[in-house]
Amino acid sequence: MIKCRVEGGAPPAPVYRLFEADEYVCDGVNCDFVQANVLVALQDIYTPNIGKFYELQAGGFYYGLVEEVYSGPGAILNPTNFTNCNSWCSL
């Protein structure tokens, strides 16, 4: 009799760290502040940089990380970051 071990199934779900952030939108040249206290998420395989700016993974908005929080849903961010928001507008 041959015994085998079957492994498989879905890969583990990614783990995210949550942050409170300020939300901005690019007006074509500069970033304009939209609102504060927005919950955002960054996959935990990336090192977050408080004070840096990240783009929403779906595009359209930019977020300056303020502090880490530990509960709630968050919009998923692209891990690429810039020192200031206007750097996104110049791309």
PDB file of N, CA, C and O in Angstrom:
ATOM      1  N   MET A   1       0.846  -1.168   0.000  1.00  0.00           N
ATOM      2  CA  MET A   1       0.000   0.000   0.000  1.00  0.00           C
ATOM      3  C   MET A   1       0.891   1.229   0.000  1.00  0.00           C
ATOM      4  O   MET A   1       1.851   1.302   0.767  1.00  0.00           O
ATOM      5  N   ILE A   2       0.584   2.187  -0.846  1.00  0.00           N
ATOM      6  CA  ILE A   2       1.321   3.440  -0.931  1.00  0.00           C
ATOM      7  C   ILE A   2       0.508   4.517  -0.216  1.00  0.00           C
ATOM      8  O   ILE A   2      -0.688   4.680  -0.459  1.00  0.00           O
ATOM      9  N   LYS A   3       1.173   5.233   0.655  1.00  0.00           N
ATOM     10  CA  LYS A   3       0.524   6.345   1.342  1.00  0.00           C
ATOM     11  C   LYS A   3       1.090   7.632   0.766  1.00  0.00           C
ATOM     12  O   LYS A   3       2.289   7.740   0.510  1.00  0.00           O
ATOM     13  N   CYS A   4       0.228   8.587   0.570  1.00  0.00           N
ATOM     14  CA  CYS A   4       0.696   9.891   0.102  1.00  0.00           C
ATOM     15  C   CYS A   4       0.010  10.992   0.888  1.00  0.00           C
ATOM     16  O   CYS A   4      -1.088  10.842   1.425  1.00  0.00           O
ATOM     17  N   ARG A   5       0.688  12.048   0.920  1.00  0.00           N
ATOM     18  CA  ARG A   5       0.158  13.205   1.630  1.00  0.00           C
ATOM     19  C   ARG A   5      -0.273  14.225   0.590  1.00  0.00           C
ATOM     20  O   ARG A   5       0.522  14.625  -0.260  1.00  0.00           O
ATOM     21  N   VAL A   6      -1.494  14.634   0.654  1.00  0.00           N
ATOM     22  CA  VAL A   6      -2.019  15.604  -0.303  1.00  0.00           C
ATOM     23  C   VAL A   6      -1.970  16.982   0.333  1.00  0.00           C
ATOM     24  O   VAL A   6      -2.534  17.209   1.404  1.00  0.00           O
ATOM     25  N   GLU A   7      -1.293  17.890  -0.337  1.00  0.00           N
ATOM     26  CA  GLU A   7      -1.249  19.273   0.122  1.00  0.00           C
ATOM     27  C   GLU A   7      -1.878  20.133  -0.956  1.00  0.00           C
ATOM     28  O   GLU A   7      -1.940  19.749  -2.124  1.00  0.00           O
ATOM     29  N   GLY A   8      -2.320  21.242  -0.566  1.00  0.00           N
ATOM     30  CA  GLY A   8      -2.907  22.131  -1.564  1.00  0.00           C
ATOM     31  C   GLY A   8      -3.955  23.011  -0.938  1.00  0.00           C
ATOM     32  O   GLY A   8      -3.923  23.327   0.252  1.00  0.00           O
ATOM     33  N   GLY A   9      -4.865  23.386  -1.770  1.00  0.00           N
ATOM     34  CA  GLY A   9      -5.888  24.305  -1.322  1.00  0.00           C
ATOM     35  C   GLY A   9      -5.484  25.732  -1.661  1.00  0.00           C
ATOM     36  O   GLY A   9      -4.482  25.970  -2.337  1.00  0.00           O
ATOM     37  N   ALA A  10      -6.250  26.635  -1.197  1.00  0.00           N
ATOM     38  CA  ALA A  10      -6.000  28.048  -1.490  1.00  0.00           C
ATOM     39  C   ALA A  10      -4.778  28.542  -0.717  1.00  0.00           C
ATOM     40  O   ALA A  10      -4.539  28.118   0.414  1.00  0.00           O
ATOM     41  N   PRO A  11      -4.013  29.433  -1.328  1.00  0.00           N
ATOM     42  CA  PRO A  11      -2.883  30.018  -0.601  1.00  0.00           C
ATOM     43  C   PRO A  11      -3.412  30.863   0.563  1.00  0.00           C
ATOM     44  O   PRO A  11      -4.556  31.318   0.528  1.00  0.00           O
ATOM     45  N   PRO A  12      -2.592  31.072   1.581  1.00  0.00           N
ATOM     46  CA  PRO A  12      -3.066  31.876   2.711  1.00  0.00           C
ATOM     47  C   PRO A  12      -3.383  33.308   2.278  1.00  0.00           C
ATOM     48  O   PRO A  12      -2.735  33.872   1.396  1.00  0.00           O
ATOM     49  N   ALA A  13      -4.383  33.865   2.915  1.00  0.00           N
ATOM     50  CA  ALA A  13      -4.771  35.251   2.608  1.00  0.00           C
ATOM     51  C   ALA A  13      -3.672  36.201   3.083  1.00  0.00           C
ATOM     52  O   ALA A  13      -3.049  35.969   4.118  1.00  0.00           O
ATOM     53  N   PRO A  14      -3.438  37.271   2.322  1.00  0.00           N
ATOM     54  CA  PRO A  14      -2.420  38.234   2.766  1.00  0.00           C
ATOM     55  C   PRO A  14      -2.838  38.908   4.076  1.00  0.00           C
ATOM     56  O   PRO A  14      -4.023  39.037   4.381  1.00  0.00           O
ATOM     57  N   VAL A  15      -1.839  39.327   4.828  1.00  0.00           N
ATOM     58  CA  VAL A  15      -2.075  40.018   6.093  1.00  0.00           C
ATOM     59  C   VAL A  15      -1.751  41.493   5.873  1.00  0.00           C
ATOM     60  O   VAL A  15      -0.766  41.828   5.215  1.00  0.00           O
ATOM     61  N   TYR A  16      -2.581  42.365   6.422  1.00  0.00           N
ATOM     62  CA  TYR A  16      -2.410  43.798   6.242  1.00  0.00           C
ATOM     63  C   TYR A  16      -2.232  44.504   7.578  1.00  0.00           C
ATOM     64  O   TYR A  16      -2.752  44.062   8.602  1.00  0.00           O
ATOM     65  N   ARG A  17      -1.494  45.601   7.553  1.00  0.00           N
ATOM     66  CA  ARG A  17      -1.393  46.515   8.693  1.00  0.00           C
ATOM     67  C   ARG A  17      -2.276  47.714   8.370  1.00  0.00           C
ATOM     68  O   ARG A  17      -2.331  48.161   7.224  1.00  0.00           O
ATOM     69  N   LEU A  18      -2.958  48.227   9.372  1.00  0.00           N
ATOM     70  CA  LEU A  18      -3.893  49.348   9.182  1.00  0.00           C
ATOM     71  C   LEU A  18      -3.295  50.646   9.684  1.00  0.00           C
ATOM     72  O   LEU A  18      -2.536  50.673  10.653  1.00  0.00           O
ATOM     73  N   PHE A  19      -3.657  51.729   8.997  1.00  0.00           N
ATOM     74  CA  PHE A  19      -3.150  53.052   9.338  1.00  0.00           C
ATOM     75  C   PHE A  19      -4.246  54.085   9.203  1.00  0.00           C
ATOM     76  O   PHE A  19      -5.165  53.950   8.395  1.00  0.00           O
ATOM     77  N   GLU A  20      -4.125  55.122  10.016  1.00  0.00           N
ATOM     78  CA  GLU A  20      -4.933  56.318   9.839  1.00  0.00           C
ATOM     79  C   GLU A  20      -4.116  57.220   8.924  1.00  0.00           C
ATOM     80  O   GLU A  20      -2.905  57.357   9.092  1.00  0.00           O
ATOM     81  N   ALA A  21      -4.791  57.835   7.951  1.00  0.00           N
ATOM     82  CA  ALA A  21      -4.070  58.640   6.967  1.00  0.00           C
ATOM     83  C   ALA A  21      -4.894  59.851   6.552  1.00  0.00           C
ATOM     84  O   ALA A  21      -6.110  59.896   6.734  1.00  0.00           O
ATOM     85  N   ASP A  22      -4.193  60.829   5.990  1.00  0.00           N
ATOM     86  CA  ASP A  22      -4.834  61.988   5.373  1.00  0.00           C
ATOM     87  C   ASP A  22      -4.976  61.691   3.889  1.00  0.00           C
ATOM     88  O   ASP A  22      -4.050  61.182   3.257  1.00  0.00           O
ATOM     89  N   GLU A  23      -6.137  62.009   3.339  1.00  0.00           N
ATOM     90  CA  GLU A  23      -6.435  61.704   1.934  1.00  0.00           C
ATOM     91  C   GLU A  23      -6.254  62.944   1.064  1.00  0.00           C
ATOM     92  O   GLU A  23      -6.665  64.043   1.436  1.00  0.00           O
ATOM     93  N   TYR A  24      -5.634  62.754  -0.097  1.00  0.00           N
ATOM     94  CA  TYR A  24      -5.386  63.836  -1.054  1.00  0.00           C
ATOM     95  C   TYR A  24      -5.797  63.385  -2.451  1.00  0.00           C
ATOM     96  O   TYR A  24      -5.887  62.191  -2.734  1.00  0.00           O
ATOM     97  N   VAL A  25      -6.042  64.355  -3.310  1.00  0.00           N
ATOM     98  CA  VAL A  25      -6.301  64.095  -4.718  1.00  0.00           C
ATOM     99  C   VAL A  25      -5.410  65.024  -5.531  1.00  0.00           C
ATOM    100  O   VAL A  25      -5.140  66.152  -5.119  1.00  0.00           O
ATOM    101  N   CYS A  26      -4.962  64.556  -6.672  1.00  0.00           N
ATOM    102  CA  CYS A  26      -4.095  65.363  -7.536  1.00  0.00           C
ATOM    103  C   CYS A  26      -4.958  66.207  -8.461  1.00  0.00           C
ATOM    104  O   CYS A  26      -5.851  65.687  -9.129  1.00  0.00           O
ATOM    105  N   ASP A  27      -4.689  67.517  -8.501  1.00  0.00           N
ATOM    106  CA  ASP A  27      -5.454  68.414  -9.373  1.00  0.00           C
ATOM    107  C   ASP A  27      -4.768  68.609 -10.729  1.00  0.00           C
ATOM    108  O   ASP A  27      -5.161  69.477 -11.508  1.00  0.00           O
ATOM    109  N   GLY A  28      -3.758  67.810 -11.002  1.00  0.00           N
ATOM    110  CA  GLY A  28      -3.011  67.911 -12.255  1.00  0.00           C
ATOM    111  C   GLY A  28      -1.611  68.450 -12.039  1.00  0.00           C
ATOM    112  O   GLY A  28      -0.699  68.134 -12.804  1.00  0.00           O
ATOM    113  N   VAL A  29      -1.427  69.265 -10.999  1.00  0.00           N
ATOM    114  CA  VAL A  29      -0.127  69.842 -10.682  1.00  0.00           C
ATOM    115  C   VAL A  29       0.219  69.611  -9.212  1.00  0.00           C
ATOM    116  O   VAL A  29       1.341  69.221  -8.889  1.00  0.00           O
ATOM    117  N   ASN A  30      -0.732  69.850  -8.334  1.00  0.00           N
ATOM    118  CA  ASN A  30      -0.522  69.749  -6.888  1.00  0.00           C
ATOM    119  C   ASN A  30      -1.519  68.806  -6.250  1.00  0.00           C
ATOM    120  O   ASN A  30      -2.532  68.453  -6.854  1.00  0.00           O
ATOM    121  N   CYS A  31      -1.227  68.403  -5.027  1.00  0.00           N
ATOM    122  CA  CYS A  31      -2.163  67.596  -4.247  1.00  0.00           C
ATOM    123  C   CYS A  31      -3.060  68.521  -3.436  1.00  0.00           C
ATOM    124  O   CYS A  31      -2.597  69.491  -2.835  1.00  0.00           O
ATOM    125  N   ASP A  32      -4.339  68.207  -3.431  1.00  0.00           N
ATOM    126  CA  ASP A  32      -5.308  68.942  -2.622  1.00  0.00           C
ATOM    127  C   ASP A  32      -5.808  68.031  -1.515  1.00  0.00           C
ATOM    128  O   ASP A  32      -6.185  66.886  -1.762  1.00  0.00           O
ATOM    129  N   PHE A  33      -5.809  68.550  -0.288  1.00  0.00           N
ATOM    130  CA  PHE A  33      -6.312  67.805   0.857  1.00  0.00           C
ATOM    131  C   PHE A  33      -7.803  67.545   0.679  1.00  0.00           C
ATOM    132  O   PHE A  33      -8.553  68.443   0.295  1.00  0.00           O
ATOM    133  N   VAL A  34      -8.235  66.305   0.963  1.00  0.00           N
ATOM    134  CA  VAL A  34      -9.654  65.940   0.877  1.00  0.00           C
ATOM    135  C   VAL A  34     -10.228  65.736   2.274  1.00  0.00           C
ATOM    136  O   VAL A  34     -11.216  66.375   2.636  1.00  0.00           O
ATOM    137  N   GLN A  35      -9.616  64.848   3.063  1.00  0.00           N
ATOM    138  CA  GLN A  35     -10.125  64.566   4.400  1.00  0.00           C
ATOM    139  C   GLN A  35      -9.068  63.878   5.263  1.00  0.00           C
ATOM    140  O   GLN A  35      -8.107  63.298   4.756  1.00  0.00           O
ATOM    141  N   ALA A  36      -9.270  63.957   6.566  1.00  0.00           N
ATOM    142  CA  ALA A  36      -8.373  63.304   7.527  1.00  0.00           C
ATOM    143  C   ALA A  36      -9.028  62.037   8.063  1.00  0.00           C
ATOM    144  O   ALA A  36     -10.206  61.781   7.816  1.00  0.00           O
ATOM    145  N   ASN A  37      -8.256  61.254   8.792  1.00  0.00           N
ATOM    146  CA  ASN A  37      -8.753  60.079   9.511  1.00  0.00           C
ATOM    147  C   ASN A  37      -9.350  59.000   8.618  1.00  0.00           C
ATOM    148  O   ASN A  37     -10.378  58.412   8.954  1.00  0.00           O
ATOM    149  N   VAL A  38      -8.717  58.739   7.491  1.00  0.00           N
ATOM    150  CA  VAL A  38      -9.146  57.678   6.584  1.00  0.00           C
ATOM    151  C   VAL A  38      -8.359  56.422   6.932  1.00  0.00           C
ATOM    152  O   VAL A  38      -7.144  56.485   7.121  1.00  0.00           O
ATOM    153  N   LEU A  39      -9.043  55.277   7.017  1.00  0.00           N
ATOM    154  CA  LEU A  39      -8.350  54.022   7.300  1.00  0.00           C
ATOM    155  C   LEU A  39      -7.839  53.405   6.007  1.00  0.00           C
ATOM    156  O   LEU A  39      -8.584  53.230   5.043  1.00  0.00           O
ATOM    157  N   VAL A  40      -6.559  53.083   6.008  1.00  0.00           N
ATOM    158  CA  VAL A  40      -5.921  52.472   4.844  1.00  0.00           C
ATOM    159  C   VAL A  40      -5.137  51.241   5.292  1.00  0.00           C
ATOM    160  O   VAL A  40      -4.850  51.076   6.478  1.00  0.00           O
ATOM    161  N   ALA A  41      -4.794  50.382   4.336  1.00  0.00           N
ATOM    162  CA  ALA A  41      -4.104  49.132   4.656  1.00  0.00           C
ATOM    163  C   ALA A  41      -2.913  48.938   3.735  1.00  0.00           C
ATOM    164  O   ALA A  41      -2.968  49.244   2.544  1.00  0.00           O
ATOM    165  N   LEU A  42      -1.843  48.425   4.309  1.00  0.00           N
ATOM    166  CA  LEU A  42      -0.631  48.111   3.556  1.00  0.00           C
ATOM    167  C   LEU A  42      -0.244  46.682   3.918  1.00  0.00           C
ATOM    168  O   LEU A  42      -0.157  46.331   5.094  1.00  0.00           O
ATOM    169  N   GLN A  43      -0.011  45.857   2.887  1.00  0.00           N
ATOM    170  CA  GLN A  43       0.330  44.467   3.147  1.00  0.00           C
ATOM    171  C   GLN A  43       1.550  44.392   4.062  1.00  0.00           C
ATOM    172  O   GLN A  43       2.497  45.162   3.902  1.00  0.00           O
ATOM    173  N   ASP A  44       1.528  43.467   5.018  1.00  0.00           N
ATOM    174  CA  ASP A  44       2.570  43.433   6.055  1.00  0.00           C
ATOM    175  C   ASP A  44       3.944  42.981   5.562  1.00  0.00           C
ATOM    176  O   ASP A  44       4.894  42.977   6.345  1.00  0.00           O
ATOM    177  N   ILE A  45       4.078  42.607   4.310  1.00  0.00           N
ATOM    178  CA  ILE A  45       5.404  42.263   3.782  1.00  0.00           C
ATOM    179  C   ILE A  45       6.192  43.523   3.421  1.00  0.00           C
ATOM    180  O   ILE A  45       7.378  43.444   3.101  1.00  0.00           O
ATOM    181  N   TYR A  46       5.532  44.686   3.472  1.00  0.00           N
ATOM    182  CA  TYR A  46       6.186  45.964   3.186  1.00  0.00           C
ATOM    183  C   TYR A  46       6.408  46.742   4.480  1.00  0.00           C
ATOM    184  O   TYR A  46       5.610  46.648   5.412  1.00  0.00           O
ATOM    185  N   THR A  47       7.474  47.494   4.530  1.00  0.00           N
ATOM    186  CA  THR A  47       7.759  48.341   5.687  1.00  0.00           C
ATOM    187  C   THR A  47       7.067  49.685   5.494  1.00  0.00           C
ATOM    188  O   THR A  47       7.383  50.406   4.547  1.00  0.00           O
ATOM    189  N   PRO A  48       6.132  50.034   6.369  1.00  0.00           N
ATOM    190  CA  PRO A  48       5.435  51.314   6.228  1.00  0.00           C
ATOM    191  C   PRO A  48       6.336  52.475   6.643  1.00  0.00           C
ATOM    192  O   PRO A  48       7.222  52.325   7.484  1.00  0.00           O
ATOM    193  N   ASN A  49       6.094  53.616   6.045  1.00  0.00           N
ATOM    194  CA  ASN A  49       6.837  54.817   6.394  1.00  0.00           C
ATOM    195  C   ASN A  49       5.836  55.906   6.772  1.00  0.00           C
ATOM    196  O   ASN A  49       5.220  56.533   5.910  1.00  0.00           O
ATOM    197  N   ILE A  50       5.689  56.116   8.078  1.00  0.00           N
ATOM    198  CA  ILE A  50       4.789  57.170   8.558  1.00  0.00           C
ATOM    199  C   ILE A  50       5.304  58.501   8.016  1.00  0.00           C
ATOM    200  O   ILE A  50       6.500  58.784   8.072  1.00  0.00           O
ATOM    201  N   GLY A  51       4.390  59.311   7.491  1.00  0.00           N
ATOM    202  CA  GLY A  51       4.766  60.602   6.925  1.00  0.00           C
ATOM    203  C   GLY A  51       5.002  60.554   5.419  1.00  0.00           C
ATOM    204  O   GLY A  51       5.100  61.599   4.776  1.00  0.00           O
ATOM    205  N   LYS A  52       5.094  59.347   4.850  1.00  0.00           N
ATOM    206  CA  LYS A  52       5.255  59.221   3.390  1.00  0.00           C
ATOM    207  C   LYS A  52       3.876  59.107   2.749  1.00  0.00           C
ATOM    208  O   LYS A  52       2.874  58.891   3.430  1.00  0.00           O
ATOM    209  N   PHE A  53       3.848  59.257   1.423  1.00  0.00           N
ATOM    210  CA  PHE A  53       2.585  59.246   0.682  1.00  0.00           C
ATOM    211  C   PHE A  53       2.491  58.017  -0.217  1.00  0.00           C
ATOM    212  O   PHE A  53       3.441  57.657  -0.912  1.00  0.00           O
ATOM    213  N   TYR A  54       1.325  57.386  -0.182  1.00  0.00           N
ATOM    214  CA  TYR A  54       1.056  56.170  -0.929  1.00  0.00           C
ATOM    215  C   TYR A  54      -0.175  56.368  -1.802  1.00  0.00           C
ATOM    216  O   TYR A  54      -1.081  57.123  -1.449  1.00  0.00           O
ATOM    217  N   GLU A  55      -0.202  55.691  -2.937  1.00  0.00           N
ATOM    218  CA  GLU A  55      -1.358  55.748  -3.828  1.00  0.00           C
ATOM    219  C   GLU A  55      -2.318  54.615  -3.494  1.00  0.00           C
ATOM    220  O   GLU A  55      -1.896  53.509  -3.157  1.00  0.00           O
ATOM    221  N   LEU A  56      -3.602  54.898  -3.590  1.00  0.00           N
ATOM    222  CA  LEU A  56      -4.614  53.868  -3.455  1.00  0.00           C
ATOM    223  C   LEU A  56      -4.367  52.833  -4.544  1.00  0.00           C
ATOM    224  O   LEU A  56      -4.128  53.203  -5.694  1.00  0.00           O
ATOM    225  N   GLN A  57      -4.420  51.547  -4.213  1.00  0.00           N
ATOM    226  CA  GLN A  57      -4.135  50.501  -5.196  1.00  0.00           C
ATOM    227  C   GLN A  57      -5.050  50.617  -6.410  1.00  0.00           C
ATOM    228  O   GLN A  57      -4.620  50.342  -7.530  1.00  0.00           O
ATOM    229  N   ALA A  58      -6.286  51.015  -6.213  1.00  0.00           N
ATOM    230  CA  ALA A  58      -7.231  51.179  -7.318  1.00  0.00           C
ATOM    231  C   ALA A  58      -7.014  52.497  -8.070  1.00  0.00           C
ATOM    232  O   ALA A  58      -7.638  52.725  -9.106  1.00  0.00           O
ATOM    233  N   GLY A  59      -6.135  53.365  -7.556  1.00  0.00           N
ATOM    234  CA  GLY A  59      -5.842  54.651  -8.186  1.00  0.00           C
ATOM    235  C   GLY A  59      -6.791  55.746  -7.730  1.00  0.00           C
ATOM    236  O   GLY A  59      -7.813  55.487  -7.094  1.00  0.00           O
ATOM    237  N   GLY A  60      -6.423  56.987  -8.074  1.00  0.00           N
ATOM    238  CA  GLY A  60      -7.306  58.118  -7.836  1.00  0.00           C
ATOM    239  C   GLY A  60      -7.033  58.965  -6.613  1.00  0.00           C
ATOM    240  O   GLY A  60      -7.185  60.186  -6.672  1.00  0.00           O
ATOM    241  N   PHE A  61      -6.633  58.355  -5.497  1.00  0.00           N
ATOM    242  CA  PHE A  61      -6.375  59.108  -4.280  1.00  0.00           C
ATOM    243  C   PHE A  61      -4.998  58.766  -3.741  1.00  0.00           C
ATOM    244  O   PHE A  61      -4.437  57.715  -4.052  1.00  0.00           O
ATOM    245  N   TYR A  62      -4.455  59.674  -2.920  1.00  0.00           N
ATOM    246  CA  TYR A  62      -3.141  59.509  -2.322  1.00  0.00           C
ATOM    247  C   TYR A  62      -3.272  59.718  -0.824  1.00  0.00           C
ATOM    248  O   TYR A  62      -4.088  60.523  -0.374  1.00  0.00           O
ATOM    249  N   TYR A  63      -2.470  58.993  -0.047  1.00  0.00           N
ATOM    250  CA  TYR A  63      -2.618  59.002   1.402  1.00  0.00           C
ATOM    251  C   TYR A  63      -1.290  59.222   2.101  1.00  0.00           C
ATOM    252  O   TYR A  63      -0.297  58.559   1.803  1.00  0.00           O
ATOM    253  N   GLY A  64      -1.286  60.164   3.037  1.00  0.00           N
ATOM    254  CA  GLY A  64      -0.137  60.396   3.893  1.00  0.00           C
ATOM    255  C   GLY A  64      -0.371  59.656   5.199  1.00  0.00           C
ATOM    256  O   GLY A  64      -1.297  59.982   5.941  1.00  0.00           O
ATOM    257  N   LEU A  65       0.471  58.649   5.488  1.00  0.00           N
ATOM    258  CA  LEU A  65       0.279  57.859   6.711  1.00  0.00           C
ATOM    259  C   LEU A  65       0.535  58.721   7.940  1.00  0.00           C
ATOM    260  O   LEU A  65       1.527  59.446   8.009  1.00  0.00           O
ATOM    261  N   VAL A  66      -0.384  58.633   8.920  1.00  0.00           N
ATOM    262  CA  VAL A  66      -0.284  59.409  10.158  1.00  0.00           C
ATOM    263  C   VAL A  66       0.130  58.513  11.323  1.00  0.00           C
ATOM    264  O   VAL A  66       1.084  58.821  12.037  1.00  0.00           O
ATOM    265  N   GLU A  67      -0.590  57.401  11.515  1.00  0.00           N
ATOM    266  CA  GLU A  67      -0.256  56.486  12.605  1.00  0.00           C
ATOM    267  C   GLU A  67      -0.881  55.120  12.350  1.00  0.00           C
ATOM    268  O   GLU A  67      -1.857  54.990  11.611  1.00  0.00           O
ATOM    269  N   GLU A  68      -0.292  54.104  12.980  1.00  0.00           N
ATOM    270  CA  GLU A  68      -0.838  52.755  12.861  1.00  0.00           C
ATOM    271  C   GLU A  68      -2.023  52.606  13.799  1.00  0.00           C
ATOM    272  O   GLU A  68      -2.008  53.111  14.921  1.00  0.00           O
ATOM    273  N   VAL A  69      -3.052  51.906  13.329  1.00  0.00           N
ATOM    274  CA  VAL A  69      -4.230  51.586  14.141  1.00  0.00           C
ATOM    275  C   VAL A  69      -4.428  50.071  14.081  1.00  0.00           C
ATOM    276  O   VAL A  69      -3.766  49.393  13.295  1.00  0.00           O
ATOM    277  N   TYR A  70      -5.325  49.543  14.896  1.00  0.00           N
ATOM    278  CA  TYR A  70      -5.396  48.092  15.007  1.00  0.00           C
ATOM    279  C   TYR A  70      -6.758  47.474  14.737  1.00  0.00           C
ATOM    280  O   TYR A  70      -6.953  46.285  14.988  1.00  0.00           O
ATOM    281  N   SER A  71      -7.706  48.257  14.229  1.00  0.00           N
ATOM    282  CA  SER A  71      -8.997  47.664  13.897  1.00  0.00           C
ATOM    283  C   SER A  71      -9.677  48.463  12.803  1.00  0.00           C
ATOM    284  O   SER A  71      -9.389  49.640  12.589  1.00  0.00           O
ATOM    285  N   GLY A  72     -10.579  47.794  12.123  1.00  0.00           N
ATOM    286  CA  GLY A  72     -11.366  48.429  11.083  1.00  0.00           C
ATOM    287  C   GLY A  72     -10.928  48.016   9.700  1.00  0.00           C
ATOM    288  O   GLY A  72      -9.823  47.503   9.521  1.00  0.00           O
ATOM    289  N   PRO A  73     -11.787  48.235   8.712  1.00  0.00           N
ATOM    290  CA  PRO A  73     -11.424  47.957   7.323  1.00  0.00           C
ATOM    291  C   PRO A  73     -10.605  49.119   6.771  1.00  0.00           C
ATOM    292  O   PRO A  73     -10.756  50.254   7.222  1.00  0.00           O
ATOM    293  N   GLY A  74      -9.756  48.847   5.817  1.00  0.00           N
ATOM    294  CA  GLY A  74      -8.950  49.906   5.231  1.00  0.00           C
ATOM    295  C   GLY A  74      -8.813  49.736   3.730  1.00  0.00           C
ATOM    296  O   GLY A  74      -8.779  48.614   3.225  1.00  0.00           O
ATOM    297  N   ALA A  75      -8.734  50.848   3.022  1.00  0.00           N
ATOM    298  CA  ALA A  75      -8.504  50.826   1.577  1.00  0.00           C
ATOM    299  C   ALA A  75      -7.063  50.364   1.329  1.00  0.00           C
ATOM    300  O   ALA A  75      -6.147  50.835   2.003  1.00  0.00           O
ATOM    301  N   ILE A  76      -6.851  49.469   0.391  1.00  0.00           N
ATOM    302  CA  ILE A  76      -5.534  48.884   0.154  1.00  0.00           C
ATOM    303  C   ILE A  76      -4.658  49.834  -0.663  1.00  0.00           C
ATOM    304  O   ILE A  76      -5.077  50.375  -1.686  1.00  0.00           O
ATOM    305  N   LEU A  77      -3.428  50.018  -0.174  1.00  0.00           N
ATOM    306  CA  LEU A  77      -2.479  50.933  -0.811  1.00  0.00           C
ATOM    307  C   LEU A  77      -1.440  50.196  -1.642  1.00  0.00           C
ATOM    308  O   LEU A  77      -1.097  49.046  -1.367  1.00  0.00           O
ATOM    309  N   ASN A  78      -0.946  50.888  -2.667  1.00  0.00           N
ATOM    310  CA  ASN A  78       0.206  50.450  -3.443  1.00  0.00           C
ATOM    311  C   ASN A  78       1.432  50.672  -2.553  1.00  0.00           C
ATOM    312  O   ASN A  78       1.510  51.717  -1.907  1.00  0.00           O
ATOM    313  N   PRO A  79       2.393  49.741  -2.485  1.00  0.00           N
ATOM    314  CA  PRO A  79       3.531  49.911  -1.568  1.00  0.00           C
ATOM    315  C   PRO A  79       4.555  50.969  -1.972  1.00  0.00           C
ATOM    316  O   PRO A  79       5.391  51.351  -1.153  1.00  0.00           O
ATOM    317  N   THR A  80       4.512  51.452  -3.217  1.00  0.00           N
ATOM    318  CA  THR A  80       5.437  52.510  -3.631  1.00  0.00           C
ATOM    319  C   THR A  80       5.069  53.796  -2.905  1.00  0.00           C
ATOM    320  O   THR A  80       3.891  54.141  -2.810  1.00  0.00           O
ATOM    321  N   ASN A  81       6.074  54.513  -2.388  1.00  0.00           N
ATOM    322  CA  ASN A  81       5.765  55.751  -1.669  1.00  0.00           C
ATOM    323  C   ASN A  81       6.689  56.881  -2.092  1.00  0.00           C
ATOM    324  O   ASN A  81       7.754  56.659  -2.668  1.00  0.00           O
ATOM    325  N   PHE A  82       6.250  58.114  -1.787  1.00  0.00           N
ATOM    326  CA  PHE A  82       7.007  59.319  -2.061  1.00  0.00           C
ATOM    327  C   PHE A  82       7.081  60.166  -0.801  1.00  0.00           C
ATOM    328  O   PHE A  82       6.232  60.051   0.083  1.00  0.00           O
ATOM    329  N   THR A  83       8.093  61.016  -0.721  1.00  0.00           N
ATOM    330  CA  THR A  83       8.269  61.891   0.425  1.00  0.00           C
ATOM    331  C   THR A  83       7.190  62.956   0.483  1.00  0.00           C
ATOM    332  O   THR A  83       6.757  63.330   1.573  1.00  0.00           O
ATOM    333  N   ASN A  84       6.742  63.458  -0.671  1.00  0.00           N
ATOM    334  CA  ASN A  84       5.649  64.435  -0.665  1.00  0.00           C
ATOM    335  C   ASN A  84       4.611  64.078  -1.713  1.00  0.00           C
ATOM    336  O   ASN A  84       4.916  63.431  -2.715  1.00  0.00           O
ATOM    337  N   CYS A  85       3.402  64.500  -1.474  1.00  0.00           N
ATOM    338  CA  CYS A  85       2.292  64.134  -2.346  1.00  0.00           C
ATOM    339  C   CYS A  85       2.434  64.694  -3.754  1.00  0.00           C
ATOM    340  O   CYS A  85       2.039  64.042  -4.720  1.00  0.00           O
ATOM    341  N   ASN A  86       2.989  65.883  -3.880  1.00  0.00           N
ATOM    342  CA  ASN A  86       3.116  66.502  -5.202  1.00  0.00           C
ATOM    343  C   ASN A  86       3.984  65.667  -6.149  1.00  0.00           C
ATOM    344  O   ASN A  86       3.880  65.818  -7.367  1.00  0.00           O
ATOM    345  N   SER A  87       4.833  64.793  -5.614  1.00  0.00           N
ATOM    346  CA  SER A  87       5.622  63.906  -6.463  1.00  0.00           C
ATOM    347  C   SER A  87       4.731  62.997  -7.289  1.00  0.00           C
ATOM    348  O   SER A  87       5.072  62.669  -8.425  1.00  0.00           O
ATOM    349  N   TRP A  88       3.589  62.581  -6.738  1.00  0.00           N
ATOM    350  CA  TRP A  88       2.652  61.760  -7.502  1.00  0.00           C
ATOM    351  C   TRP A  88       2.068  62.541  -8.666  1.00  0.00           C
ATOM    352  O   TRP A  88       1.885  61.990  -9.751  1.00  0.00           O
ATOM    353  N   CYS A  89       1.771  63.821  -8.452  1.00  0.00           N
ATOM    354  CA  CYS A  89       1.145  64.625  -9.485  1.00  0.00           C
ATOM    355  C   CYS A  89       2.044  64.864 -10.692  1.00  0.00           C
ATOM    356  O   CYS A  89       1.560  65.118 -11.795  1.00  0.00           O
ATOM    357  N   SER A  90       3.345  64.783 -10.478  1.00  0.00           N
ATOM    358  CA  SER A  90       4.275  65.053 -11.568  1.00  0.00           C
ATOM    359  C   SER A  90       4.538  63.820 -12.442  1.00  0.00           C
ATOM    360  O   SER A  90       5.277  63.904 -13.423  1.00  0.00           O
ATOM    361  N   LEU A  91       3.940  62.684 -12.091  1.00  0.00           N
ATOM    362  CA  LEU A  91       4.162  61.473 -12.897  1.00  0.00           C
ATOM    363  C   LEU A  91       3.283  61.443 -14.121  1.00  0.00           C
ATOM    364  O   LEU A  91       3.346  60.495 -14.904  1.00  0.00           O
TER     365      LEU A  91
END
